[in-house]
Amino acid sequence: MPFLVVAAAMVDADGRVLVQRRPPGKPMAGLWEFPGGKPEAGEMPEAALVRELREELGIETEASCLAPATFASEPLGEKHLLLLLYVLRKWRGVPRALHASELQWLPAPALFSLDMPPADRPLIGMLDALI
């Protein structure tokens, strides 16, 4: 059974994408990733992402603002990760690193040079073509 994770490629008015650095003590600490997380039992992916963005970044958005973009399927130890990536261009508030060690706004091509988890890397090319 796949292990589902939802993430957002937040795009600002200048076309830059927000990434966050995984904090020390977490699996894959220090790697850059798109903000998001795991849906709770019975939670729809979009609702989970709205909740995760509130918890991780302190911002508010609506499920209707999330545009499905692409996905990644990646073995992760004993599990298999299915990562759903949404593009988000509308939110309220200023993103803050509430659960990450830092945030960065970067043009999509600059993401290729970041140290990212294996599931995030294949998403960059598709994301770059979309925005």
N, C-alpha and C positions, 0 to 999 in steps of 0.2 A: 504494500500500500504506500503510495507516495506521501511525503511529508510536505504539506502546503505552506508556502510563505508568500505574502503579498508585499509589494514595494512600489514606491512612487518615484518617478523621475520628475521632480518639481522643476519647472522651467520659468525663469523670471522674464521680465520685459526685455532684457538684453539677450535672450536666448541661451543664458547659462543654466547649467543643471546643478542642483544641490546634491552633494555627497557628504556622508558623515563617516568619521573614523571610529571603528569599534574600540570600546574602552578596554584598559588592562583588566585581566581576570576573566574575560569572556572568551569563548572559542573564537579563533581567528582574530585575536586582539591586534590592533594596529592597522588592520586592513580597512580600505575605504569601501563603502557600500551605499546603495540607495536606501533611504529611510523606509521602514516598514516593519513587519513582524508576522507572527503566526495568528491565524484566526482561532478564536475560542470555540469550544464545542457548540455546533449549531449556528455559528455566526457566518454570515455571507461574506465573501472576500472583500467587497467594497466597504461594507460596514466595519470590518476588521481594520482596513487601511485607514479609514476616517478616525477610528479610535486610536490606532497606533501613532498616527501623525499628531494627534492631540497629546498623547502621553510622551512621545519622544521629542517633539519639536515645539509644543505649546501653541500650535496653530489650529484653526477651525476650517473645515471645508465640508462639502456635501458629496455624497456618492455620485450625484449627477455630474459633478465636475471631473470625475476620474474617467479618462479615456483609455480603454484597454489598448496596449501597445504591442507587447510581445511576451514570450515566456522562455524560461530555460528549464531544462530537465537534466539533472546532474546527480550521479551517485554521491552519497555523503555517508561514508562509513557503512554501517549496517542498514541505513535508510536510503531512500531515494528522494531527493529534493525536487519539487515542482515549484518554481518561482514565477509568479504572475507579476508583470511590470505594467503599471499604468502611468500615463502622462497626466500631470496636474499643472494647470496654468492659473487657477483661481483659488485663493485661500485668504483668510483673514488672520492678521497678526504677523509678527516677525519671527521666523524660525530661530529657535535657541537650542543649543546642544544640551538637552536635559538628561539624555542617557548615553550620549556619545562623548568622546574626548574632544572633538572639534568638528566644525562644519566648514565646507568650502563651496563656493559657487564657481563653476568652471565651464568653458565652452565644451560641447560634447567631444570634439576631437582630443582635447586635453585629458579626457578620462582614460584614453588608451595607455597613458604613461603612469597611471596610478597602480599601486599594489592592491588588487581587489580579489574577493573570493572567486573561486572557479566558476560558480553559477552566474556571477554578475558580468564577467568579462565578455561573453558572447552577446550580451544585450547592447553593448556600446555601439556597434556598427549599425544595428537596426535603429537605435535611438538617434544616432547622428543623421541617418537618412530621413527620419521623421521630423526633426526640428531644424 
